[in-house]
Amino acid sequence: MNTDIAIMEFRAGPGGDEARIWSQDLMRMYSRYAVILGWKVEQLDEGVIRIRGTDVFTKLQYEAGTHRVQRTPTTERHGRIHTSTATIAVLPDVPENEIYIRPEDIEWDFYRSGGKGGQNVNKVSSAVRIRHKPTGIVVQCQTERDQYQNRQVALGMLRAKLWEQQLLDREKSVSEQRSVIGRGMRAEKIRTYNFPQNRVTDHRINKSWHNLEDIMNGKMQKITEAMISMQT
């Protein structure tokens, strides 16, 4: 497994527009964090980024799970505080020899990719969507101009999701207690960002940090370092 690559997927939880905005805010936060550390960030698809850097997966793996926000949305007329959630998956770069995908188990779909507002629309169907028939997992990639490259990236994303599924299945079958910090399964509510109190709290280690604005701007080294140190 290549620990120098991490794929992060951000999904809005229930809550409509505010949950969608929150998932976008989280993706921006981690993208800025990556830039601060000198890592390379690529957007593979809507809500999906790939980060490259030394031991990036090792440092980000404990960020996976459900992130809850408590704040007053800009669309809120009466100043009420809303609670929304978004889930983050952090997936590694899984080699072909670790997860084998049978060609007959996948369906390919090719389509045209384009920028916002119809800008730079690709005239060829270079974007790729894969459906894995046995599991129903669907991944897509439109980051590269070349269809072959997008195919390779999409296959890598599918291997990562199948790796995650195997991990989930193993955890369900193991009766032993999990470690202090879980692997960050999507359903696990790991962190709350409380804007009125200017505080972010990680519920796994019961620790809080302030200066929430700085954290949302990517200055979150103290959080990720705390996660790693609690695991060792």
C-alpha positions as CSV (number, residue, x, y, z in Angstrom):
1,M,0.0,0.0,0.0
2,N,1.3,3.4,-1.0
3,T,1.0,5.7,2.1
4,D,2.1,8.8,0.1
5,I,-1.4,9.1,-1.5
6,A,-4.8,9.6,0.1
7,I,-8.1,9.9,-1.6
8,M,-10.6,11.9,0.4
9,E,-14.3,11.8,-0.4
10,F,-16.8,14.3,1.2
11,R,-20.5,13.5,1.3
12,A,-23.2,15.8,2.7
13,G,-25.4,14.3,5.4
14,P,-29.1,15.0,5.9
15,G,-29.9,18.7,5.9
16,G,-30.2,20.0,2.4
17,D,-28.2,23.0,1.3
18,E,-26.5,23.6,4.6
19,A,-25.1,20.0,4.7
20,R,-23.9,20.4,1.1
21,I,-22.2,23.6,2.0
22,W,-20.6,22.0,5.0
23,S,-19.2,19.2,3.0
24,Q,-17.7,21.7,0.6
25,D,-16.2,23.7,3.6
26,L,-14.5,20.5,4.8
27,M,-13.0,19.8,1.5
28,R,-11.7,23.3,1.3
29,M,-10.3,23.0,4.8
30,Y,-8.3,19.8,4.0
31,S,-7.2,21.2,0.7
32,R,-5.7,24.2,2.4
33,Y,-4.2,22.1,5.1
34,A,-2.5,20.0,2.3
35,V,-1.1,23.2,0.7
36,I,0.3,24.4,4.0
37,L,2.2,21.1,4.4
38,G,3.4,21.3,0.8
39,W,1.3,18.4,-0.5
40,K,-0.2,18.3,-3.9
41,V,-4.0,18.4,-4.2
42,E,-6.0,17.3,-7.2
43,Q,-9.8,17.3,-7.5
44,L,-10.9,14.0,-9.1
45,D,-14.6,14.6,-9.1
46,E,-17.2,16.6,-7.2
47,G,-16.5,16.0,-3.5
48,V,-13.4,13.9,-4.2
49,I,-9.8,15.0,-3.9
50,R,-6.5,13.1,-4.2
51,I,-3.6,14.3,-2.0
52,R,0.0,13.4,-2.6
53,G,2.8,13.8,0.0
54,T,5.1,11.9,2.3
55,D,3.0,9.6,4.5
56,V,-0.1,11.6,3.7
57,F,-2.5,8.6,4.3
58,T,-0.8,7.8,7.6
59,K,-1.4,11.4,8.8
60,L,-5.0,11.7,7.5
61,Q,-6.5,8.3,8.1
62,Y,-8.0,9.2,11.4
63,E,-9.9,12.1,9.8
64,A,-12.5,9.7,8.3
65,G,-15.9,9.6,9.9
66,T,-18.9,11.9,10.4
67,H,-18.1,15.6,11.1
68,R,-20.9,17.6,12.7
69,V,-21.2,21.4,12.5
70,Q,-23.3,23.7,14.7
71,R,-23.7,27.2,13.3
72,T,-26.2,29.7,11.9
73,P,-26.5,29.3,8.2
74,T,-26.3,32.4,6.0
75,T,-29.8,31.5,4.7
76,E,-31.2,31.5,8.3
77,R,-33.5,34.5,8.7
78,H,-34.1,34.2,12.4
79,G,-30.5,33.6,13.6
80,R,-31.2,30.0,14.8
81,I,-28.3,27.6,15.1
82,H,-28.5,24.5,12.9
83,T,-26.8,21.2,13.1
84,S,-25.6,19.5,10.0
85,T,-23.2,16.6,9.2
86,A,-20.9,15.5,6.4
87,T,-19.0,12.2,6.1
88,I,-15.4,11.9,5.1
89,A,-13.8,8.7,3.7
90,V,-10.0,8.6,3.6
91,L,-8.8,5.9,1.3
92,P,-5.3,4.7,0.4
93,D,-3.7,4.0,-2.9
94,V,-4.2,0.2,-3.2
95,P,-2.0,-1.7,-5.7
96,E,-3.6,-4.0,-8.3
97,N,-2.0,-7.1,-6.6
98,E,-3.8,-6.4,-3.3
99,I,-7.3,-5.9,-4.7
100,Y,-8.1,-7.8,-7.9
101,I,-11.0,-6.6,-9.9
102,R,-12.4,-9.0,-12.5
103,P,-13.1,-7.3,-15.8
104,E,-16.5,-9.0,-16.1
105,D,-17.5,-7.4,-12.7
106,I,-17.4,-3.8,-13.9
107,E,-19.5,-1.7,-16.3
108,W,-17.8,1.3,-18.0
109,D,-19.5,4.6,-18.9
110,F,-17.8,7.5,-20.7
111,Y,-19.0,11.0,-20.9
112,R,-17.8,14.5,-21.5
113,S,-16.3,16.5,-18.7
114,G,-16.4,20.3,-18.4
115,G,-15.7,23.2,-16.1
116,K,-18.2,25.4,-14.2
117,G,-20.8,27.2,-16.2
118,G,-20.1,25.1,-19.3
119,Q,-16.6,26.5,-19.6
120,N,-13.9,24.3,-21.3
121,V,-16.3,21.6,-22.2
122,N,-14.3,18.6,-23.4
123,K,-15.3,17.7,-27.0
124,V,-14.5,14.0,-26.4
125,S,-15.9,11.6,-23.8
126,S,-12.8,11.6,-21.6
127,A,-14.6,11.4,-18.2
128,V,-15.1,7.9,-16.8
129,R,-17.7,6.2,-14.6
130,I,-17.4,2.6,-13.3
131,R,-20.0,0.5,-11.6
132,H,-18.9,-2.6,-9.7
133,K,-21.7,-5.1,-10.2
134,P,-21.2,-7.3,-7.2
135,T,-21.2,-4.4,-4.7
136,G,-23.0,-1.6,-6.6
137,I,-20.1,0.7,-5.9
138,V,-19.9,3.6,-8.4
139,V,-16.8,5.8,-8.9
140,Q,-16.1,8.4,-11.5
141,C,-13.2,10.6,-12.6
142,Q,-12.9,13.6,-14.9
143,T,-9.6,15.2,-13.7
144,E,-7.5,14.2,-16.7
145,R,-8.0,15.2,-20.3
146,D,-7.1,11.7,-21.5
147,Q,-9.6,8.9,-21.2
148,Y,-7.0,6.3,-20.5
149,Q,-5.6,8.2,-17.5
150,N,-9.1,8.7,-16.1
151,R,-9.7,5.0,-16.5
152,Q,-6.6,4.3,-14.4
153,V,-7.6,6.8,-11.7
154,A,-11.1,5.5,-11.6
155,L,-9.9,1.9,-11.2
156,G,-7.6,3.1,-8.4
157,M,-10.6,4.7,-6.6
158,L,-12.6,1.5,-7.0
159,R,-9.8,-0.6,-5.5
160,A,-9.7,1.9,-2.6
161,K,-13.4,1.6,-2.0
162,L,-13.3,-2.2,-2.2
163,W,-10.4,-2.1,0.3
164,E,-12.6,0.0,2.6
165,Q,-15.5,-2.4,2.2
166,Q,-13.3,-5.4,3.2
167,L,-12.1,-3.4,6.2
168,L,-15.7,-2.8,7.3
169,D,-16.6,-6.5,6.8
170,R,-13.6,-7.5,9.0
171,E,-14.5,-5.0,11.7
172,K,-18.1,-6.4,11.8
173,S,-16.8,-9.9,12.3
174,V,-14.2,-9.2,15.0
175,S,-15.5,-9.1,18.5
176,E,-12.4,-7.6,20.1
177,Q,-12.7,-4.0,21.2
178,R,-11.5,-1.4,18.9
179,S,-8.5,0.8,19.6
180,V,-8.8,4.3,21.2
181,I,-9.1,5.9,17.7
182,G,-11.2,3.9,15.3
183,R,-10.4,3.6,11.6
184,G,-12.9,6.3,11.1
185,M,-15.8,4.4,9.6
186,R,-18.3,6.7,7.9
187,A,-21.0,6.1,10.5
188,E,-18.8,7.1,13.4
189,K,-19.4,10.6,14.6
190,I,-15.9,11.8,15.4
191,R,-15.9,15.5,15.6
192,T,-18.1,18.6,16.3
193,Y,-17.3,22.1,15.0
194,N,-19.2,24.6,17.2
195,F,-19.1,28.0,15.6
196,P,-20.9,30.0,18.4
197,Q,-18.4,28.7,20.9
198,N,-15.4,28.9,18.5
199,R,-14.5,25.3,19.3
200,V,-13.9,22.0,17.6
201,T,-14.1,18.8,19.7
202,D,-12.9,15.3,18.8
203,H,-15.2,12.9,20.6
204,R,-12.8,9.9,20.4
205,I,-10.2,11.5,22.6
206,N,-12.5,14.1,24.3
207,K,-10.2,17.0,23.4
208,S,-11.1,20.5,22.2
209,W,-9.4,23.2,20.3
210,H,-10.3,26.9,19.7
211,N,-9.6,29.4,16.9
212,L,-12.1,27.7,14.7
213,E,-11.6,30.2,11.9
214,D,-7.9,29.3,11.6
215,I,-8.7,25.6,11.7
216,M,-11.2,26.0,8.8
217,N,-8.5,27.8,6.9
218,G,-6.3,24.7,7.1
219,K,-4.3,25.4,10.2
220,M,-5.1,22.0,11.8
221,Q,-1.8,20.4,12.4
222,K,-2.4,20.3,16.1
223,I,-5.5,18.2,15.6
224,T,-4.0,15.7,13.2
225,E,-0.9,15.4,15.3
226,A,-3.0,14.7,18.4
227,M,-4.8,11.9,16.5
228,I,-1.6,10.3,15.5
229,S,0.0,10.6,19.0
230,M,-3.0,9.1,20.7
231,Q,-2.8,6.1,18.4
232,T,0.9,5.3,19.1
